[in-house]
Amino acid sequence: MSSLLSRYPEMGVYLALAIGYWVGTRKVRGFTLGGVTGSLLAGMLIGALFEVPVSATAKSVVFLLFLFGIGYEVGPRFVSAMKGDGWRLAVLGAFMPAVGLLVAWAIAVALDLNPGMAAGMLSGALTESPAMGTAAEAIRALPLDEATLRMYEAHIGVADAVCYVAGALGVILTCTVIGPALLRVDLVQDSLALERRYGIMRTRNGIASAWQPFETRGYRVAAAAPIVGRTVAEAERVGDGMRLFIHRIRRGDDLLEPLPGMRIEPGDLLAISGRREILVGYIGERAEEVDDRALLDIPTAAHEVFISKGEWTRRPLEDIAGLDEARAVFLRRVMRRGQEIPVGTRTELERGDVVLLTGPEAAVLRATSRLGELVQPTDATDFVAVGTAIFAGAVFGAVVAVPVGGITITIGTSVGALLAGIVTGHLRVHRPLFGRVPDSAVKFMQSFGLAGFVAMVGLGAGPHFLPAVRESGLGLLLGGMVVTMVPLMSGLWFGRYVLKIDPILLLGAISGAQTFTAGLAALQEKSGSAIAVIGYSGSVAVAHVFLTTWGSVIVLLVS
């Protein structure tokens, strides 16, 4: 087996991925390691048992792919995060990583950790595995002999493995137990109250009501009806807070498209949609309902729309619903950074969101023109844009240098690729057809890129694991706990008493500031509500960029 893996090291990488994801997805009392950490541990085990040479080029290729995928996803949100009330969540997403970096630096100096150990402690304790890649690149640039560089690079994976489990548990416990106790909140009741503030009606998964809030029906206009002689625009406004939408008029044998200034005549048949209680209680008492298939055969559409325009962003949905351009359009779903956002009357749309609109086709297209671009299904990746962006970002990272003391430090190809992804993702806000990458392809870049990279790191770190743990094990574990908890506690205080963030959103935001989705999932499970995702989505984009960059920074500080 050893000779086989030595000749074909790629087999060891895929074996580590298979074992890592199998182990990482096993639940122990509701806790999972995750596929990435599982791949790291599996790689270390295989590397300790067998000699598996790993190419530095292979690690760089998959890691640059991962960083571009992260940047591509956060790009649409990164710039706009500072607008409106979202700036509070964005500031928290920068504050907690900054605290984490300072604490990790202090612990590394106190324990006299080498750059590899310090970087691994930071990545594991702050649950940000991408920092391992930027740290490895920074270590390779140090003016040291090859053997020392290889040892430092291997120590990144060792320290990450030692500190990650405590880091993950720290986030989960803070979000579900410690944080609610310190903030004095009842997760279930306060989440319900916050949902009501957002106008969100809760439903059970997999259960749909036979009652539908919106309907389309056909009515005959009686001679004494109050809308006789009124224009279509006047007839659609039946009272304060009540709107009806007339989609089609049958007058004799003719089917007419209703224009705002067209007047309604006795005997007209109208295809009307609106809230069920208005149709039944207001119109139903005064008009004869008819079953006219041709009248009601209205082309409807259900389109996903990528929000790239700012006209309707940062406004509550209840305000948007009153606009003429949103007439007869119903919002069914809002996706933000891959997470579904609860929809209520006070929910606000943001650039980079993907929304599902339904209604008459013409109305949906009219609303789309105000929001952004239709998301046409595609399975093709624009590799011209992807390859060019990664190349340009890597060149930028390799060329741009920052003088520090008597030496010059480059920002590195990995940080350059991350910035290239952010720029490409941000350009999509203004030109949605530029650099298109399907969501599934982006997720593959992220999951395979990071898991493949850490698996290779684990293969190289395996032989160094036991000596490193014997040398720094207990101190490293305790130091990692401090690096985990200090930013979390600081974030709770700073977010609540300085930024004035709602407690439930704050708990979601601190899991985002640690880029730990499992913490959000645990919070949602315990609260029985998805509302905390609003806080998570506001901080995670900013935190991803800072924490990934900290891998290079901690190496510079310690070395």
C-alpha positions as CSV (number, residue, x, y, z in Angstrom):
1,M,0.0,0.0,0.0
2,S,2.8,2.4,0.9
3,S,4.6,1.9,-2.5
4,L,1.2,2.3,-4.3
5,L,0.4,5.6,-2.6
6,S,4.0,6.8,-3.1
7,R,3.8,6.2,-6.9
8,Y,0.2,7.5,-7.2
9,P,-0.3,10.1,-4.4
10,E,-3.5,11.3,-6.0
11,M,-5.1,8.1,-4.7
12,G,-4.2,9.1,-1.2
13,V,-5.9,12.5,-1.7
14,Y,-9.2,10.9,-2.9
15,L,-9.0,8.2,-0.1
16,A,-8.7,11.0,2.4
17,L,-11.7,12.8,0.9
18,A,-13.8,9.7,1.0
19,I,-12.9,8.8,4.6
20,G,-13.0,12.4,5.7
21,Y,-16.5,13.1,4.4
22,W,-17.8,9.8,5.8
23,V,-16.4,10.5,9.2
24,G,-17.2,14.2,9.1
25,T,-20.9,13.7,8.4
26,R,-21.5,11.3,11.3
27,K,-23.5,12.9,14.1
28,V,-22.5,12.5,17.7
29,R,-25.2,14.0,20.0
30,G,-26.0,16.5,17.2
31,F,-22.4,17.5,16.6
32,T,-20.5,16.9,13.3
33,L,-16.9,17.6,12.4
34,G,-17.8,18.5,8.8
35,G,-16.3,17.1,5.7
36,V,-13.3,19.6,5.6
37,T,-12.1,18.8,9.1
38,G,-12.8,15.1,8.5
39,S,-10.6,15.3,5.4
40,L,-7.8,16.9,7.3
41,L,-7.9,14.2,10.0
42,A,-8.1,11.4,7.5
43,G,-5.2,12.9,5.5
44,M,-3.1,13.1,8.7
45,L,-3.9,9.4,9.5
46,I,-3.0,8.2,6.1
47,G,0.1,10.4,6.1
48,A,1.2,9.0,9.4
49,L,0.8,5.4,8.2
50,F,2.2,5.8,4.6
51,E,4.6,8.0,2.8
52,V,2.5,10.1,0.4
53,P,4.3,12.8,-1.5
54,V,2.1,15.9,-2.2
55,S,2.8,18.4,-4.9
56,A,2.8,22.1,-3.8
57,T,1.4,23.0,-7.2
58,A,-1.6,20.7,-6.8
59,K,-2.3,22.3,-3.4
60,S,-2.1,25.7,-4.9
61,V,-4.4,24.9,-7.9
62,V,-7.3,23.6,-5.7
63,F,-6.9,26.3,-3.1
64,L,-7.0,29.1,-5.6
65,L,-10.1,27.6,-7.0
66,F,-11.7,27.6,-3.6
67,L,-10.7,31.2,-2.8
68,F,-12.1,32.4,-6.1
69,G,-15.4,30.6,-5.3
70,I,-15.6,32.2,-1.9
71,G,-14.9,35.6,-3.4
72,Y,-17.3,35.1,-6.2
73,E,-20.1,34.3,-3.8
74,V,-19.5,37.1,-1.3
75,G,-18.7,39.8,-4.0
76,P,-22.3,40.9,-4.5
77,R,-22.8,41.4,-0.8
78,F,-19.4,42.7,0.3
79,V,-19.6,46.3,-1.0
80,S,-23.4,46.7,-0.2
81,A,-23.0,45.2,3.3
82,M,-22.2,48.7,4.8
83,K,-25.4,50.2,3.6
84,G,-28.6,50.7,5.6
85,D,-28.8,48.8,9.0
86,G,-26.5,46.1,7.5
87,W,-23.5,48.2,8.4
88,R,-23.9,47.0,12.0
89,L,-23.6,43.4,11.0
90,A,-20.7,44.2,8.7
91,V,-18.8,46.0,11.4
92,L,-19.3,43.0,13.7
93,G,-18.0,40.8,10.9
94,A,-14.8,42.9,10.9
95,F,-14.5,43.4,14.7
96,M,-14.5,39.8,15.8
97,P,-11.8,38.7,13.4
98,A,-9.7,41.6,14.5
99,V,-10.0,40.6,18.1
100,G,-9.3,37.0,17.2
101,L,-6.1,38.0,15.4
102,L,-4.8,40.0,18.3
103,V,-5.6,37.3,20.8
104,A,-4.0,34.6,18.6
105,W,-0.9,36.7,18.3
106,A,-0.6,37.3,22.0
107,I,-1.1,33.5,22.8
108,A,1.4,32.6,20.1
109,V,4.0,34.9,21.7
110,A,3.2,33.7,25.2
111,L,3.6,30.0,24.2
112,D,6.5,30.7,21.9
113,L,4.8,29.0,19.0
114,N,6.5,28.9,15.6
115,P,4.6,30.5,12.6
116,G,3.1,27.2,11.5
117,M,1.7,26.4,15.0
118,A,0.4,30.0,15.4
119,A,-1.4,29.9,12.0
120,G,-2.9,26.5,12.7
121,M,-4.1,27.6,16.1
122,L,-5.8,30.7,14.5
123,S,-7.5,28.7,11.7
124,G,-8.7,26.0,14.0
125,A,-9.8,28.2,16.9
126,L,-11.6,30.6,14.6
127,T,-13.0,27.7,12.5
128,E,-11.6,29.3,9.3
129,S,-9.8,26.5,7.4
130,P,-9.0,28.8,4.4
131,A,-6.5,30.6,6.6
132,M,-4.4,27.5,6.4
133,G,-3.8,28.1,2.7
134,T,-2.8,31.8,3.0
135,A,-0.5,30.9,6.0
136,A,1.2,28.1,4.0
137,E,1.9,30.5,1.2
138,A,3.3,33.1,3.6
139,I,5.5,30.4,5.3
140,R,7.0,29.4,1.9
141,A,8.1,33.0,1.4
142,L,10.1,33.1,4.6
143,P,13.9,33.1,4.3
144,L,14.5,29.7,5.9
145,D,15.9,26.4,4.9
146,E,13.7,23.9,3.1
147,A,13.4,21.4,6.0
148,T,12.3,24.1,8.4
149,L,9.7,25.4,6.0
150,R,8.3,21.9,5.5
151,M,8.0,21.4,9.2
152,Y,6.3,24.8,9.8
153,E,3.9,24.1,6.9
154,A,3.1,20.7,8.4
155,H,2.5,22.2,11.8
156,I,-0.4,24.3,10.4
157,G,-2.5,21.2,9.9
158,V,-1.5,19.8,13.3
159,A,-2.5,22.9,15.2
160,D,-5.7,23.3,13.2
161,A,-6.7,19.7,14.0
162,V,-6.0,20.2,17.8
163,C,-7.9,23.5,18.0
164,Y,-10.8,23.0,15.6
165,V,-13.1,20.8,17.7
166,A,-12.9,23.2,20.7
167,G,-13.4,26.1,18.3
168,A,-16.5,24.5,16.8
169,L,-18.0,23.6,20.2
170,G,-17.3,27.1,21.4
171,V,-19.3,28.7,18.7
172,I,-22.2,26.3,19.1
173,L,-22.4,26.6,22.9
174,T,-22.1,30.4,22.7
175,C,-24.9,30.6,20.1
176,T,-27.3,28.2,21.9
177,V,-26.4,28.3,25.6
178,I,-23.9,30.9,26.8
179,G,-25.0,33.8,24.6
180,P,-28.8,33.5,25.3
181,A,-28.0,33.3,29.1
182,L,-25.8,36.4,29.0
183,L,-28.2,38.3,26.8
184,R,-31.2,37.1,28.9
185,V,-33.3,36.0,25.9
186,D,-35.6,33.1,25.4
187,L,-34.7,31.7,22.0
188,V,-38.1,30.4,21.2
189,Q,-40.2,33.3,22.4
190,D,-37.9,36.1,21.2
191,S,-37.6,34.4,17.8
192,L,-41.3,34.4,17.5
193,A,-41.5,38.0,18.5
194,L,-38.9,39.0,15.9
195,E,-40.7,37.0,13.3
196,R,-43.9,39.0,14.0
197,R,-41.9,42.3,13.7
198,Y,-40.8,41.1,10.3
199,G,-44.3,40.1,9.4
200,I,-43.3,36.4,9.0
201,M,-46.0,33.7,9.1
202,R,-44.5,30.4,10.3
203,T,-45.3,27.1,8.4
204,R,-44.1,23.6,9.1
205,N,-41.7,21.9,6.7
206,G,-43.4,19.8,4.1
207,I,-46.9,21.1,5.0
208,A,-48.9,23.3,2.7
209,S,-52.3,24.8,3.4
210,A,-55.2,24.2,1.1
211,W,-56.1,27.8,1.8
212,Q,-54.2,30.2,-0.6
213,P,-53.7,33.9,0.3
214,F,-54.1,35.0,-3.4
215,E,-56.6,33.8,-6.0
216,T,-57.8,34.7,-9.4
217,R,-61.5,34.6,-10.1
218,G,-64.0,35.7,-12.7
219,Y,-66.9,38.0,-12.0
220,R,-69.8,39.6,-13.9
221,V,-70.2,43.3,-13.3
222,A,-73.9,44.1,-12.4
223,A,-75.5,47.3,-13.6
224,A,-75.7,48.6,-10.0
225,A,-72.1,47.7,-9.1
226,P,-70.1,50.6,-7.6
227,I,-67.2,50.1,-10.1
228,V,-69.4,50.8,-13.1
229,G,-68.1,53.9,-14.9
230,R,-64.8,53.8,-13.0
231,T,-61.5,53.3,-14.7
232,V,-59.5,50.1,-14.2
233,A,-57.0,52.0,-12.0
234,E,-59.8,53.4,-9.8
235,A,-61.6,50.0,-9.6
236,E,-58.4,48.3,-8.4
237,R,-58.2,50.5,-5.3
238,V,-61.2,49.2,-3.3
239,G,-60.1,50.7,0.0
240,D,-57.3,51.5,2.4
241,G,-54.7,48.7,2.3
242,M,-56.7,46.7,-0.2
243,R,-55.7,46.1,-3.8
244,L,-57.3,44.1,-6.6
245,F,-55.7,43.4,-10.0
246,I,-57.8,43.2,-13.1
247,H,-56.0,41.0,-15.6
248,R,-58.5,40.7,-18.5
249,I,-62.0,42.0,-19.5
250,R,-64.5,40.1,-21.6
251,R,-66.9,42.6,-23.3
252,G,-69.3,40.7,-25.5
253,D,-67.3,38.3,-27.5
254,D,-64.1,40.3,-27.2
255,L,-61.3,39.7,-24.7
256,L,-59.6,43.0,-23.8
257,E,-56.4,43.8,-22.0
258,P,-57.2,46.3,-19.2
259,L,-55.6,49.7,-19.6
260,P,-55.4,51.9,-16.5
261,G,-57.8,54.5,-18.2
262,M,-60.3,52.0,-19.6
263,R,-63.8,52.4,-18.0
264,I,-65.8,49.4,-16.8
265,E,-69.2,48.8,-18.2
266,P,-72.3,46.8,-16.9
267,G,-72.1,43.2,-18.0
268,D,-68.3,43.1,-18.3
269,L,-66.7,39.9,-17.2
270,L,-63.5,40.6,-15.2
271,A,-60.6,38.3,-14.3
272,I,-59.6,39.6,-10.9
273,S,-56.8,38.5,-8.6
274,G,-56.1,39.6,-5.0
275,R,-56.2,38.5,-1.5
276,R,-58.7,35.8,-0.8
277,E,-60.6,37.7,1.9
278,I,-61.1,40.7,-0.4
279,L,-62.4,38.6,-3.3
280,V,-64.7,36.6,-1.1
281,G,-65.9,39.3,1.3
282,Y,-65.9,42.4,-0.8
283,I,-66.4,41.4,-4.4
284,G,-68.3,38.1,-3.7
285,E,-71.1,39.8,-1.9
286,R,-71.7,42.2,-4.8
287,A,-71.0,40.3,-8.0
288,E,-71.9,37.1,-9.8
289,E,-69.0,34.7,-10.1
290,V,-68.5,33.1,-13.5
291,D,-66.5,30.2,-14.9
292,D,-65.0,31.4,-18.2
293,R,-62.0,29.4,-19.1
294,A,-60.8,31.7,-21.9
295,L,-61.2,34.7,-19.5
296,L,-59.2,33.0,-16.8
297,D,-56.6,31.4,-19.1
298,I,-53.9,34.0,-18.1
299,P,-50.2,33.2,-18.9
300,T,-48.4,33.1,-15.6
301,A,-44.7,32.9,-14.9
302,A,-42.4,31.9,-12.1
303,H,-38.9,33.4,-12.5
304,E,-35.9,33.6,-10.4
305,V,-34.4,37.1,-10.5
306,F,-30.9,38.2,-9.5
307,I,-31.1,41.6,-7.8
308,S,-28.5,43.9,-9.3
309,K,-30.4,47.3,-9.1
310,G,-30.8,49.4,-6.0
311,E,-34.2,50.9,-6.7
312,W,-36.1,48.5,-4.5
313,T,-33.4,47.5,-2.1
314,R,-33.3,48.5,1.6
315,R,-37.1,49.0,1.5
316,P,-39.7,46.9,3.4
317,L,-41.7,44.6,1.2
318,E,-44.9,46.2,2.3
319,D,-43.7,49.5,0.7
320,I,-42.7,47.7,-2.5
321,A,-46.1,46.0,-2.7
322,G,-47.8,49.3,-3.1
323,L,-45.9,50.3,-6.1
324,D,-47.5,50.2,-9.5
325,E,-44.5,48.4,-11.0
326,A,-45.0,45.5,-8.5
327,R,-48.7,45.2,-9.5
328,A,-50.0,41.6,-9.4
329,V,-46.5,40.2,-8.6
330,F,-46.1,37.8,-5.7
331,L,-42.8,37.1,-3.9
332,R,-42.4,33.4,-3.0
333,R,-38.8,33.1,-1.9
334,V,-35.6,35.1,-1.1
335,M,-32.2,33.4,-1.2
336,R,-29.2,35.2,0.3
337,R,-25.7,33.7,0.1
338,G,-27.3,30.2,-0.4
339,Q,-29.5,30.7,2.7
340,E,-33.3,31.1,2.4
341,I,-34.4,34.3,4.1
342,P,-37.8,34.4,5.9
343,V,-40.2,36.6,4.0
344,G,-42.4,39.0,5.9
345,T,-43.9,42.5,5.4
346,R,-40.8,44.1,7.0
347,T,-38.2,42.0,5.1
348,E,-35.8,44.1,3.0
349,L,-34.2,43.0,-0.3
350,E,-30.5,43.4,-0.9
351,R,-28.2,43.4,-3.9
352,G,-27.0,39.9,-4.7
353,D,-30.3,38.3,-3.5
354,V,-32.0,35.8,-5.7
355,V,-35.8,36.1,-5.5
356,L,-38.6,33.9,-6.9
357,L,-41.4,35.9,-8.4
358,T,-44.7,34.6,-9.6
359,G,-47.7,36.2,-11.4
360,P,-48.8,37.1,-14.9
361,E,-45.8,36.9,-17.2
362,A,-46.0,40.6,-18.2
363,A,-46.2,41.7,-14.6
364,V,-43.2,39.5,-13.5
365,L,-41.1,40.9,-16.4
366,R,-42.1,44.4,-15.5
367,A,-41.0,43.9,-11.9
368,T,-37.8,42.2,-13.1
369,S,-36.8,45.3,-15.0
370,R,-36.8,47.2,-11.7
371,L,-34.9,44.5,-9.8
372,G,-32.2,43.1,-12.0
373,E,-31.8,40.2,-14.4
374,L,-33.6,36.9,-14.9
375,V,-31.6,33.9,-13.8
376,Q,-31.8,31.7,-16.8
377,P,-31.0,28.0,-15.9
378,T,-27.5,27.1,-17.2
379,D,-25.0,24.4,-16.6
380,A,-22.2,26.2,-18.4
381,T,-19.3,28.0,-16.6
382,D,-17.6,31.0,-18.1
383,F,-14.1,29.6,-17.8
384,V,-12.7,32.5,-19.8
385,A,-13.7,34.9,-17.0
386,V,-12.8,32.4,-14.2
387,G,-9.4,31.6,-15.6
388,T,-8.6,35.2,-16.4
389,A,-9.7,36.5,-13.0
390,I,-7.7,33.9,-11.1
391,F,-4.6,34.6,-13.2
392,A,-5.0,38.3,-12.8
393,G,-5.6,38.0,-9.1
394,A,-2.6,35.7,-8.6
395,V,-0.4,38.1,-10.6
396,F,-1.6,41.0,-8.5
397,G,-0.9,39.2,-5.3
398,A,2.6,38.2,-6.4
399,V,3.5,41.6,-7.7
400,V,2.0,44.0,-5.1
401,A,4.4,44.3,-2.1
402,V,4.1,46.0,1.2
403,P,7.2,47.3,3.0
404,V,7.3,46.2,6.6
405,G,10.3,47.2,8.6
406,G,13.4,46.3,6.6
407,I,11.6,43.6,4.5
408,T,9.0,43.6,1.7
409,I,6.0,41.4,1.9
410,T,3.8,40.4,-1.0
411,I,0.1,39.9,-0.3
412,G,0.3,36.5,-1.9
413,T,-1.4,34.7,-4.8
414,S,-4.1,33.2,-2.6
415,V,-5.3,36.6,-1.3
416,G,-5.1,37.9,-4.8
417,A,-7.4,35.1,-6.1
418,L,-9.8,35.9,-3.2
419,L,-9.9,39.6,-4.3
420,A,-10.3,38.5,-7.9
421,G,-13.3,36.5,-6.9
422,I,-14.8,39.4,-5.0
423,V,-14.3,41.8,-8.0
424,T,-15.9,39.3,-10.4
425,G,-18.8,38.6,-8.1
426,H,-19.3,42.4,-7.6
427,L,-19.3,43.0,-11.4
428,R,-22.2,40.5,-11.7
429,V,-24.3,43.0,-9.8
430,H,-24.0,45.4,-12.7
431,R,-23.5,42.9,-15.5
432,P,-25.2,39.7,-14.4
433,L,-24.4,37.9,-17.7
434,F,-20.7,38.5,-17.2
435,G,-18.6,35.6,-15.7
436,R,-21.6,33.4,-15.1
437,V,-20.9,30.3,-12.9
438,P,-23.8,28.1,-11.9
439,D,-24.5,27.9,-8.2
440,S,-23.7,24.2,-8.2
441,A,-20.3,24.9,-9.8
442,V,-19.5,27.6,-7.2
443,K,-20.4,25.1,-4.4
444,F,-18.2,22.5,-6.0
445,M,-15.3,25.0,-6.2
446,Q,-15.7,25.7,-2.5
447,S,-16.2,22.2,-1.2
448,F,-13.7,20.3,-3.4
449,G,-11.2,23.1,-3.4
450,L,-11.0,23.4,0.4
451,A,-11.4,19.7,1.2
452,G,-8.8,18.7,-1.4
453,F,-6.4,21.3,-0.1
454,V,-6.7,20.3,3.6
455,A,-6.5,16.6,2.7
456,M,-3.2,17.3,1.1
457,V,-2.1,19.4,4.1
458,G,-3.1,16.4,6.3
459,L,-1.0,14.0,4.2
460,G,2.0,16.2,4.7
461,A,1.3,16.8,8.4
462,G,0.8,13.2,9.4
463,P,4.4,12.3,10.2
464,H,4.8,15.5,12.3
465,F,1.6,15.1,14.3
466,L,2.7,13.2,17.4
467,P,6.0,15.0,17.9
468,A,4.2,18.4,17.6
469,V,1.5,17.4,20.0
470,R,4.0,16.1,22.6
471,E,5.8,19.4,22.3
472,S,2.9,21.9,22.5
473,G,-0.3,19.8,22.9
474,L,-1.9,21.0,26.1
475,G,-0.7,24.6,25.9
476,L,-1.9,24.7,22.3
477,L,-5.3,23.3,23.2
478,L,-5.9,25.8,26.0
479,G,-4.5,28.7,24.0
480,G,-6.9,27.8,21.2
481,M,-9.8,27.8,23.6
482,V,-8.9,31.4,24.6
483,V,-8.6,32.4,20.9
484,T,-12.1,31.0,20.3
485,M,-13.9,32.4,23.3
486,V,-12.5,35.9,23.6
487,P,-13.8,37.1,20.2
488,L,-17.2,35.4,20.9
489,M,-17.6,37.1,24.3
490,S,-16.3,40.4,22.9
491,G,-18.7,40.1,19.9
492,L,-21.7,39.6,22.2
493,W,-20.8,42.7,24.3
494,F,-19.9,44.9,21.3
495,G,-22.8,43.8,19.2
496,R,-25.4,44.3,21.9
497,Y,-24.3,47.4,23.7
498,V,-22.3,49.3,21.1
499,L,-24.0,48.3,17.8
500,K,-27.4,47.7,19.4
501,I,-28.1,44.6,17.3
502,D,-31.3,42.6,18.2
503,P,-30.2,39.6,20.4
504,I,-31.5,36.9,18.1
505,L,-29.9,38.5,15.0
506,L,-26.7,39.0,17.1
507,L,-26.4,35.3,17.9
508,G,-26.7,34.6,14.2
509,A,-24.2,37.3,13.4
510,I,-21.5,35.9,15.7
511,S,-21.8,32.5,14.0
512,G,-21.3,34.4,10.7
513,A,-18.4,36.3,12.1
514,Q,-16.8,33.0,12.8
515,T,-17.9,31.7,9.4
516,F,-19.3,28.6,11.1
517,T,-22.6,27.6,9.5
518,A,-23.1,24.7,12.0
519,G,-23.4,27.3,14.7
520,L,-26.3,29.0,12.8
521,A,-27.9,25.6,12.3
522,A,-27.7,24.7,16.0
523,L,-29.2,28.1,16.9
524,Q,-32.1,27.6,14.4
525,E,-32.8,24.2,15.7
526,K,-32.9,25.3,19.3
527,S,-35.0,28.4,18.6
528,G,-37.3,26.6,16.1
529,S,-36.9,29.6,13.8
530,A,-34.9,30.5,10.7
531,I,-34.9,34.2,11.5
532,A,-31.3,34.3,12.8
533,V,-30.0,33.7,9.2
534,I,-30.6,37.5,8.6
535,G,-27.8,38.2,11.1
536,Y,-25.6,35.5,9.8
537,S,-25.8,36.6,6.2
538,G,-24.9,40.2,7.1
539,S,-21.6,39.3,8.9
540,V,-20.3,36.2,7.1
541,A,-19.2,37.9,3.8
542,V,-17.0,40.4,5.6
543,A,-15.6,37.9,8.1
544,H,-14.6,35.4,5.3
545,V,-12.3,38.0,3.7
546,F,-10.7,39.1,7.0
547,L,-10.2,35.6,8.5
548,T,-8.8,34.2,5.3
549,T,-6.3,37.0,5.1
550,W,-5.3,36.5,8.7
551,G,-3.4,33.3,7.8
552,S,-0.7,35.5,6.1
553,V,-0.8,38.2,8.7
554,I,-0.2,35.8,11.7
555,V,2.8,34.3,10.0
556,L,4.2,37.8,9.4
557,L,3.6,38.8,13.0
558,V,5.0,35.7,14.6
559,S,8.0,35.3,12.3
